[in-house]
């Protein structure tokens, strides 16, 4: 189980790095709300990880990543 916990912890770090990428973009109110929701899911993942509920922690951080990925794609210059 330690391997799973490490993976989730790394995903939380990666999420926080991705949030910094969004700081380079001008976001509207709806996008800011989505970032807030994603951060809440990330916080939830950390809380579930501490409780050793790895399934819920992984689901939470995965959902947080999905929200951010969507915003990053929408704000991509490509």
Secondary structure, DSSP 8 states (H G I E B T S, - for coil): -HHHHHHHHHHHHHHHHHHHHHTTS---HHHHHHHHHHHHHHHHHHHHHHTT-HHHHHHHHHHHHHHHHHHHHHT---
